[in-house]
Amino acid sequence: MRFFTLAALLAWALLGPSAAQAQDRVVPESRAQVQLSYAPAVKKAAPAVVNVYGARVDRRRQSAAMEEFMRRFFGEGAPEGFQGRGQRSLGSGVIVDQSGLVVTNHHVIEGMNEVRIALADRREFEATIVLSDPRTDLAVLKAKGAPPLPTLDFGDSEDLEVGDLVLAIGNPFGVGQTVTHGIISALARTQVGITDYQFFIQTDAAINPGNSGGALIDMNGRLVGINTAIFSRSGGSHGIGFAIPSSMVRMVVESAKGGSRTVRRPWFGARLQTVAPDIAESMGLERPTGALVAMIYEKSPAEEAGLRRGDLILAVDGQSVETPESFGYRFSLKGISGQTTLTVLRGGERNTVTVRLMPPPETRPRDPVRVRARSPFAGATVVNMSPAVADELQLDITAEGVAVSEVEPSSIAQRVGFQKGDIILAINGEPVKTSKDVERAARVGAPLWEITINRNGQVLTTLQRG
């Protein structure tokens, strides 16, 4: 693959690929080359970047922490028709299909039951939420009653290199569509702590509150990322912004096009850990890299493929793996059918193993129960554990008990302190094995409740009055 200078990239946009391909990496040789513009790429991309507005009709008073989060990432302002109702400008989005499919961030529309998009030409449309995935922080909307709309083509985020020029387009601070430029500062950032699948593009293109969900484009005007977050101590841009790569965005959009309201991901069935320097040295590696297999779950694709504890995964279908997070990202893009090939270091030798791609099984029906009886559990939904539930809630597949999959806002369960992902182990000294056990205990009642839960690997016991 070839990479070009600013002059070559702009020549590509202005004159076509043949002119750009004829140039090598050289500094601008004339005043005319220096004065070349980003305008062609912007004109191509900008019509497909929209503002996204939302409302929650039964809005409740938000905590100070949530208000700060909203200010940092969403911006202010509201479009015509949303004035005077307490709504705010939440962020940006990108039209990826002529039918009106818009991709944005999950956090932009989370909790909203009224959503609206506004195009750069001032047209506005109501939108429905087709899919919203907190694990990738991506959501797909559908504009209602819209004619064919301008779209932004996907670029290949795998082709990006540090130093490549990019443009960020969005609606910072609610001032209107704005374009900023910069370079790719880093790739495959995995310690950002924003989503479950951490593999971010870092850029110094100015990204501010309100840019969330907007487009990061290359010099061909193609979508290479969805701007998601900034690192800032003041709330403004400090030149460190993060975008979700287009390869992940494309997968989520395809799920939405296929009619799914959730993103289905392949199940690997192993626990991985980071390679420490001493482990790397003992394995004869020049540097710490790869994902070390720490545990294999029974009847999983990893076990079926013959993987063992201590194996070091170095690549997925030939694409290098630096950390467990990068493995999770690359493996999640492979879909839920067919197979993929892993490069594995075992006993000093490199081997390839073939892993079957399949969704996590629901080996025991989840049998969801929404607890209604007056008890500390009232307002919580509990489900039986299985690989599918463990994957969905990011829990240890070996954990015993019953998982809390949802907690109603302002419910007794929320006030008591239950959280999504808690695993109920015992109630009043009796082990909890199924969701029906929780329902039965709540119906019987008790003057005093002793509840034992597993939260993030810690076992906690609490006493609650009946």
C-alpha positions in Angstrom: 0.0 0.0 0.0 1.2 3.5 -0.9 0.9 6.6 1.4 1.2 10.1 0.1 2.1 13.6 1.1 -0.4 16.3 1.6 0.2 17.5 -1.9 -0.4 14.0 -3.3 -3.5 13.5 -1.2 -5.0 16.8 -2.3 -4.1 16.1 -5.9 -6.0 12.8 -5.6 -9.1 14.7 -4.4 -8.7 17.5 -7.0 -7.3 15.7 -10.1 -8.0 12.0 -9.5 -6.0 9.0 -8.6 -3.7 9.0 -11.6 -2.2 12.3 -10.6 -1.7 11.3 -7.0 -0.1 8.0 -7.9 2.5 9.7 -10.0 3.9 11.5 -7.0 6.3 10.2 -4.3 6.7 11.4 -0.7 8.2 14.8 -1.3 7.8 18.3 0.3 5.7 20.8 -1.6 7.7 22.2 -4.5 5.6 25.2 -5.4 3.4 27.8 -3.9 0.4 26.3 -5.7 1.0 22.9 -4.0 1.2 24.7 -0.6 -2.2 26.4 -1.3 -4.1 23.2 -2.1 -7.3 22.9 -0.1 -9.2 20.3 1.9 -12.4 21.7 0.4 -13.0 18.8 -2.0 -12.9 16.2 0.8 -15.2 18.4 3.0 -17.7 19.0 0.2 -17.9 15.2 -0.4 -18.4 14.3 3.3 -20.1 17.2 5.0 -23.7 16.7 3.6 -23.8 13.3 5.2 -22.8 14.6 8.7 -25.9 15.5 10.8 -26.7 16.9 14.2 -28.5 14.5 16.6 -31.0 15.8 19.2 -32.8 13.9 21.8 -35.4 14.1 24.5 -36.5 12.0 27.4 -40.1 13.0 28.1 -40.2 11.7 31.7 -36.9 13.5 32.4 -35.9 13.3 36.1 -33.5 15.4 37.9 -29.9 14.4 37.0 -27.1 14.1 39.4 -24.2 16.6 39.4 -21.9 13.9 38.0 -24.3 13.2 35.1 -24.7 16.9 34.3 -20.9 17.2 34.1 -20.7 14.2 31.8 -23.4 15.8 29.6 -21.6 19.1 29.4 -18.2 17.5 28.6 -19.4 15.4 25.7 -22.7 16.6 24.4 -22.7 20.4 24.1 -25.8 22.7 24.3 -28.5 24.1 22.1 -31.7 22.6 20.5 -33.2 22.6 17.0 -36.5 24.3 16.0 -39.4 22.2 17.4 -37.4 21.2 20.5 -37.2 24.6 22.1 -38.7 25.2 25.6 -39.0 21.5 26.5 -35.7 21.0 28.3 -34.0 19.2 25.4 -30.4 19.7 24.5 -28.2 19.2 21.5 -26.6 15.8 22.2 -24.1 15.4 19.4 -23.5 14.4 15.8 -24.1 11.5 13.5 -23.2 10.2 10.0 -25.6 9.0 7.3 -24.4 5.7 6.0 -27.3 4.6 3.9 -29.6 6.5 1.5 -32.6 5.0 3.3 -31.8 7.3 6.2 -29.6 5.1 8.5 -27.5 7.2 10.7 -24.7 6.0 12.9 -23.9 7.9 16.1 -22.6 7.1 19.7 -24.7 5.0 22.1 -24.0 7.6 24.8 -25.5 10.3 22.6 -29.0 8.8 22.6 -28.9 6.6 25.7 -32.1 7.0 27.7 -33.8 9.1 25.1 -37.3 8.2 23.7 -37.5 11.1 21.2 -34.7 11.6 18.7 -34.3 14.0 15.8 -31.6 14.6 13.2 -30.8 17.8 11.4 -28.9 17.9 8.1 -26.4 20.6 7.1 -29.0 22.0 4.6 -31.3 22.5 7.6 -33.7 19.7 6.8 -34.9 17.9 9.9 -36.4 14.4 10.5 -37.7 12.4 13.4 -35.7 9.3 13.9 -36.2 5.9 15.6 -33.5 4.0 17.4 -32.8 0.8 15.3 -29.9 -0.5 17.4 -27.9 0.8 20.4 -24.9 -1.1 21.6 -23.2 0.2 24.8 -20.3 -2.3 24.5 -19.1 -0.5 21.3 -20.7 2.9 22.2 -22.4 2.9 18.8 -26.0 3.3 17.8 -27.9 3.3 14.5 -30.9 5.5 13.9 -33.5 5.6 11.0 -34.8 8.9 9.8 -38.6 8.7 9.4 -40.2 9.5 6.0 -36.9 10.8 4.6 -36.2 10.9 0.8 -32.9 9.4 -0.4 -30.2 11.2 1.7 -26.5 11.9 1.0 -24.3 9.2 2.4 -20.7 8.9 3.5 -18.7 5.9 2.1 -16.7 3.7 4.5 -12.9 3.9 4.3 -10.7 1.1 5.6 -9.4 2.0 9.1 -6.9 -0.9 8.8 -5.1 1.1 6.1 -4.4 4.1 8.4 -0.9 4.9 9.6 0.3 7.3 12.2 0.9 10.7 10.5 -2.0 10.4 8.0 -4.1 13.5 7.6 -7.7 13.4 8.8 -10.6 15.8 9.2 -13.2 15.8 12.0 -16.7 17.0 11.2 -19.4 17.5 13.8 -21.4 20.0 15.8 -19.1 21.2 18.7 -20.8 23.2 21.5 -24.0 23.3 19.3 -22.6 26.1 17.2 -23.3 24.3 13.9 -21.4 22.0 11.6 -17.6 22.5 12.0 -14.6 21.0 10.3 -11.2 20.6 12.0 -8.0 19.0 10.7 -5.1 17.1 12.1 -3.2 13.8 11.8 -3.5 10.3 13.2 -1.6 10.5 16.4 -1.8 6.9 17.4 -3.5 3.6 16.5 -4.9 0.7 18.5 -5.2 2.6 21.8 -6.5 0.0 24.2 -6.2 1.6 27.7 -8.8 4.4 27.2 -11.6 2.8 29.3 -14.5 4.0 27.1 -15.9 0.8 25.6 -15.6 -3.0 26.0 -13.9 -3.2 22.6 -11.0 -0.8 23.0 -9.0 -0.2 19.8 -9.3 3.5 19.3 -7.9 5.8 16.7 -6.2 8.8 18.4 -6.1 12.1 16.6 -5.1 15.7 17.3 -7.9 17.1 15.1 -9.8 19.3 17.5 -12.8 17.4 18.9 -15.0 19.2 21.4 -18.3 18.5 23.3 -21.0 18.0 20.7 -18.6 16.2 18.2 -19.6 12.8 19.7 -20.9 10.6 16.9 -19.4 12.8 14.2 -17.2 11.7 11.3 -13.4 11.3 11.1 -12.6 11.2 7.4 -9.5 10.6 5.3 -8.4 12.8 2.4 -10.6 10.9 0.0 -13.7 12.0 2.0 -14.3 8.5 3.4 -15.4 7.6 6.9 -12.5 6.1 8.8 -13.9 6.6 12.3 -16.7 7.9 14.6 -15.5 10.5 17.0 -16.3 9.3 20.5 -14.4 11.1 23.3 -11.7 13.5 24.3 -9.1 13.6 27.0 -9.5 16.9 28.7 -9.1 18.5 32.1 -11.1 21.5 31.1 -13.8 20.1 28.9 -12.3 21.5 25.8 -10.0 20.0 23.2 -6.4 19.4 24.2 -5.4 17.7 21.0 -6.2 14.2 22.3 -9.3 12.8 20.7 -10.5 9.2 20.2 -12.5 7.6 17.4 -14.0 4.2 16.9 -12.5 2.6 13.8 -14.7 2.2 10.7 -14.2 -1.5 10.7 -16.1 -1.8 13.9 -18.7 0.8 12.8 -19.3 -1.1 9.6 -20.0 -4.3 11.6 -22.6 -2.6 13.8 -24.3 -1.0 10.8 -24.5 -4.3 9.0 -26.1 -5.8 12.1 -28.7 -3.0 12.0 -29.3 -3.5 8.2 -29.9 -7.2 8.9 -32.8 -6.4 11.2 -31.0 -7.1 14.5 -31.6 -4.9 17.5 -28.4 -6.2 19.1 -24.9 -6.9 17.9 -24.1 -10.6 17.8 -20.5 -11.4 18.5 -18.5 -14.6 18.3 -17.7 -16.5 21.5 -14.1 -17.5 22.1 -14.4 -19.2 25.4 -11.0 -18.4 27.1 -9.7 -15.9 29.6 -6.7 -14.0 28.4 -4.1 -11.9 30.1 -1.5 -9.3 29.2 2.1 -10.5 28.6 4.4 -9.0 31.3 8.1 -8.3 30.5 9.3 -11.3 32.6 6.9 -13.7 30.8 8.0 -12.3 27.4 11.6 -13.0 28.4 10.9 -16.5 29.5 9.1 -17.2 26.2 12.0 -15.9 24.2 10.2 -12.9 22.9 12.0 -9.7 22.0 9.3 -7.6 23.6 6.0 -8.1 25.4 3.3 -8.8 22.8 0.2 -11.0 22.2 -2.6 -12.4 24.4 -1.7 -15.1 26.9 -4.3 -17.9 27.4 -4.9 -18.1 31.2 -8.0 -20.4 31.2 -10.0 -22.4 28.7 -13.7 -22.9 29.3 -15.3 -26.3 28.8 -17.1 -27.0 25.5 -15.9 -23.7 24.1 -14.6 -22.9 20.6 -11.2 -22.3 22.2 -11.2 -25.8 23.7 -12.5 -27.3 20.5 -9.6 -25.7 18.6 -7.1 -27.4 20.9 -5.8 -24.3 22.6 -4.1 -24.8 25.9 -3.3 -22.7 29.0 0.0 -20.9 28.4 -0.5 -20.5 24.6 0.3 -17.1 23.3 -2.0 -15.7 20.6 0.0 -13.5 18.2 -2.4 -12.9 15.3 -5.9 -13.3 14.1 -6.1 -14.2 10.3 -2.6 -12.7 10.0 -3.4 -9.4 11.7 -1.1 -9.0 14.7 -2.4 -9.0 18.3 -0.5 -6.9 20.8 -2.8 -7.2 23.9 -5.9 -9.1 25.0 -8.0 -6.0 24.1 -6.7 -6.0 20.6 -7.5 -9.7 20.3 -11.0 -9.0 21.5 -11.4 -6.3 18.9 -10.1 -8.3 16.0 -12.0 -11.5 17.0 -15.3 -9.6 17.4 -15.1 -8.5 13.8 -15.2 -12.0 12.4 -18.9 -12.7 12.7 -20.7 -15.7 14.1 -20.4 -18.2 11.3 -17.5 -19.9 9.5 -14.0 -20.0 11.1 -10.9 -17.9 11.7 -7.2 -18.8 12.0 -5.0 -17.9 15.0 -1.3 -17.8 15.1 -0.2 -19.3 18.4 3.2 -19.6 20.1 3.6 -22.8 22.0 6.8 -24.3 23.3 8.9 -21.9 21.3 7.2 -22.9 18.0 4.6 -21.0 16.0 1.5 -22.9 15.1 -1.8 -22.1 13.4 -5.1 -23.2 14.9 -8.6 -22.9 13.4 -11.4 -21.6 15.6 -15.0 -22.1 14.8 -17.1 -18.9 14.9 -20.3 -19.1 16.8 -22.4 -17.0 19.2 -22.2 -17.7 22.9 -24.7 -20.5 23.7 -27.6 -20.1 26.0 -27.0 -23.6 27.5 -29.6 -22.9 30.1 -32.6 -20.7 29.2 -32.2 -17.3 30.8 -35.8 -17.4 32.0 -36.0 -13.6 32.9 -38.0 -12.6 35.9 -39.0 -9.0 36.7 -39.5 -9.0 40.4 -42.6 -7.1 41.4 -43.3 -8.4 45.0 -42.3 -5.9 47.6 -38.7 -6.8 48.6 -35.2 -5.5 48.1 -35.3 -7.0 44.6 -38.5 -5.1 43.5 -37.8 -3.5 40.1 -34.8 -5.8 39.2 -34.8 -8.3 36.3 -32.8 -11.5 37.0 -31.7 -14.2 34.6 -30.1 -17.6 34.8 -26.4 -17.7 34.0 -25.1 -19.1 30.7 -22.2 -18.3 28.3 -24.6 -15.9 26.4 -25.5 -14.0 29.6 -21.9 -14.0 30.8 -20.8 -12.5 27.5 -23.6 -10.0 27.3 -23.0 -8.7 30.9 -19.2 -9.2 30.8 -19.2 -11.7 33.7 -17.1 -14.7 34.6 -18.6 -17.6 32.9 -17.8 -19.9 35.8 -19.7 -17.8 38.3 -22.5 -19.4 40.2 -25.8 -17.7 41.0 -28.3 -15.6 39.1 -27.4 -12.4 37.3 -29.2 -9.0 37.5 -29.7 -8.0 33.9 -31.7 -4.7 34.5 -32.7 -2.4 37.3 -35.6 0.0 36.9 -34.8 3.6 37.6 -36.1 4.8 41.0 -37.1 1.3 42.0 -36.6 -0.3 45.4 -33.8 -2.4 43.9 -32.0 0.7 42.7 -32.4 2.4 46.0 -31.1 -0.7 47.8 -28.0 -0.5 45.5 -28.4 -3.4 43.1 -26.6 -2.9 39.8 -26.7 -4.5 36.4 -24.2 -7.3 36.4 -24.5 -8.2 40.1 -24.7 -11.9 40.7 -27.1 -13.0 43.5 -25.5 -15.9 45.3 -27.7 -16.4 48.4 -30.8 -15.0 50.1 -31.2 -15.5 53.8 -28.6 -18.3 53.8 -30.2 -20.2 50.9 -28.1 -20.6 47.7 -29.7 -19.0 44.6 -29.6 -21.3 41.6 -32.3 -20.0 39.3 -34.2 -16.8 38.6 -37.4 -18.5 40.0 -35.6 -18.8 43.4 -35.4 -15.0 43.6 -39.0 -14.6 42.6 -40.1 -17.2 45.2 -38.1 -15.5 48.0 -39.5 -12.1 47.1 -43.1 -13.4 47.1 -42.6 -15.1 50.5 -41.0 -12.0 52.1 -39.0 -11.6 55.3 -38.7 -9.1 58.1 -34.9 -9.0 57.5 -33.0 -9.8 54.3 -29.5 -11.2 54.3 -28.3 -11.0 50.6 -25.0 -12.2 49.3 -23.9 -11.0 45.9 -20.8 -11.2 43.6 -19.9 -7.8 42.2 -16.9 -7.6 39.9 -15.4 -10.7 41.6 -15.9 -9.5 45.1 -18.4 -11.3 47.4 -20.5 -8.9 49.5 -23.2 -9.5 52.1 -25.7 -6.9 53.1 -28.6 -6.8 55.5 -31.9 -5.1 54.5 -35.1 -4.6 56.4 -38.2 -6.1 55.0 
